[in-house]
């Protein structure tokens, strides 16, 4: 027996189209939801990156500020060191640079300095009382009191070490230092033979004293420095 379908074809197609539209709409909503979730995750990640970048910029700013402070402290320390050196040179009767330059200027050929040191010693010198013909006990007491007054002086002692080809050059170096304007009582402490690269040398040690009450003029200092520059 034949089946007779009383439902119009247009209605069937419309139902199928409605179902397809609902399915497409659900897929579209699911896709939009996935896009929204992905966009939200990206935004959250972007905010986290921006926060980390802001913190990093803050740390870099702090580091730059600390570096600037360190540079400022370094500049100040260098300025203080220069001031201290200049002050020390002003306070010293003879600047150490001038002493070293004078030692170098008086080196004979073949003689080299290894080391030199300075040591300041404070000594007390008692003034001798002037002769007085008065025989009173008061004048004798005054003379005794005057003789007992100490006068403090500061002496600068030098220790010089070097090497030379022979003792002849060492003796010449001592002679030159004794003739120099700065030094006094230059004497040999020790001289011994050493060998450097199979060549024999004399290693010597001298001691000297800066001349007491030495007053260098600007011309003396300029002359010593000029000789030093010519030698170098």
Secondary structure by P-SEA (a helix, b strand, c coil): cbbbbcccaaaaaaaaaaaaaaaaaaaaaaaaaaaaaaaaaaaaaaaaaaaaaaaaaaaaaaaaaaaaaaaaaaaaaaaaaaaaaaaaaaaccccaaaaaaaaaaaccccccccbbbbbbbbbbbbbbbcccccccaaaaaaaaaaaabbbbbbbbbbbbbbccccaaaaaaaaaaaaaccccccccccbbbbbbcccbbbbbbbbbbbccccccccaaaaaaaaaaaaaac
